[in-house]
Amino acid sequence: MRAMPNAAATTGDGAAQRERALDPRTRLLLEAPIATTLLRLAVPNVLVMVAQAAAGLIETYFVGKLGTDALAGMALVFPAVMLMQMMSAGAMGGGIASAIARALGARRRDDADALVFHALAVALLFGAGFMLALLFGGRWLYGSMGGTGASLEAAMTYSNWVFAGALLVWLFNSLAAVIRGTGNMAVPAIVTCAGVALLVPLSPLLIFGWGPLPGMGIAGGAIALLIYYGAGTLVLAAYLRSGASLLRPAWARCRLRWALFRDILRVGLAGAVSTVATNLAIAIATALAGGFGPAAIAGYGTASRLEYLLVPLVFGLGAPLVAMVGTCMGAGQRERALRATWIGAAMAAALTEAIGLCAAAFPQAWLSLFDSDPAMIAAGSQYLRVVGPVYGLFGLGLTLYFASQGAGRLLWPVAANIARLTVAAAGGWLALRLGGGLTQVFIAQGAALAVYGVVNALAIAGGAWFGRVGWPRTPAGLVRRAGGRPETQI
């Protein structure tokens, strides 16, 4: 039975809260074999991420039936949508999951309960920010990315509908992150997969219409997506209020505290900077491709969706890694946290490299799912042949980013993403300046992904979680170097 909170616990007194027994799920993260535990937790989480990616792909497939202008319009909006998705699920979501995992690892159960309300407050704030920014600034953004004429109008229609419901996206992903922070990957998986099953018939129904229901065109795809997020939010909230949830959030005991906001935001904001850099690199590449016409925008946008598909696949391993690393760091098991990091990174690198090599060898198999326009397929094929072979390094770097979220150490992952942005933007600009074509622009994007993975790997191997990079050779050596340093640095 769960102990009743006392006065010391409700004020965040660490000694009283640490006396509480560990939940079996928390003990699993601290004591079970690393590889098998990560794989077991990753399976439902991969289903979640594949299902969420499938939601976007389903929508793209049906919108592609409306023509190249509609597909180009969606490609213009896609970086902004993915920025919101990655920031809510990956950046702030990672900060939420990391804070809850570290609180549970340190046996601060009341803080873990209170973090649920702090997570909701963060979601509402950032969701409102995205809604206002894109409703009022969307036309300028998509126009600056090369959108004109019918493709720009399609982008505005889709964007206005999606970002009018930005709060639903943020609430859904934040509640899912709360649950994943406890080590429970199954509930978000079930909710997400059920939602995608609903989306499969709903999206074409609203896009094309049926019987007396008129087709809404590209707006119908956006509305179907918002229905999916709205229904999922209600189900996740109901689970957290049920007896099956490890956390027991209650308004009567909730007192918003800056210390708990800081625990989320110090990881989430650093992750947000990294996420902005990632999506800015994609937006810049879209703008560079825009100089070669709408077909090039559609081709690059469709091809780069595979890269965005890698993000949720890696997140399938990354989310349990956030929970395991965070719980281990909270419990003082630093060597186990590092070993889990490298095991998870090796798995993700192998998976993403296999996908990248297949995409480079058979690019049309992916691109023809969305459109048959020869110019679009030619541009997209150029991208996948150049960039696909370095997807393994991208997967490596992204997994190390998630592990760093769990550890609460994001300085080097942020630096790696800024380096990626610099290489992508400067390299693409130089390629055009020197008279290069799309292939040279795409070479710069591939080099940027390689830089991202290498910088992350070298930094963490060199002890970035525990102070200055110094290249110790073993996890034990890294932990000895840590020497009891405080856990508050980024």
Buried (B, 14 or more C-beta within 10 A) or exposed (E): EEEEBEEEBBEBBEEBBEEBEBBEBBBBBBEBEBBEBBBBBBBBBBBBBBBBBBBBBBBBBBBBEBBBBBBBBBBBBBBBBBBBBBBBBBBBBBBBBBBBBBBBBBBBBBBBBBBBBBBBBBBBEBBEEBBEBBBEEBBEBBBEBBBEEBBBBBBBBBBBBBBBBBBBBBBBBBBBBBBBBBBBBBBBBBBBBBBBEBBBEBBBBBBBBEEEEEBBBBBBBBBBBBBBBBBBBBBBBEBBEEEEBBBBBEEEBBEEBEEBBBBBBBBBBBBBBBBBBBBBBBBBBBBBBBEBBBBBBBBBBBBBBBBBBBBBBBBBBBBBBBBBBBBBBBBBBBBBBBBBBBBBBEBBBEBBBEBBBBBBEEBEEBBBEBBEBEBBBBBBBBBBBBBBBBBBBBBBBBBBBBBBBBBBBBBBBBBBBBBBBBBBBEBBBEBBEEEBEBEBBBBBBBBBBBBBBBBBBBBBBBBBBBEEBEEBEEBEBBBEBBEEEEBEEE
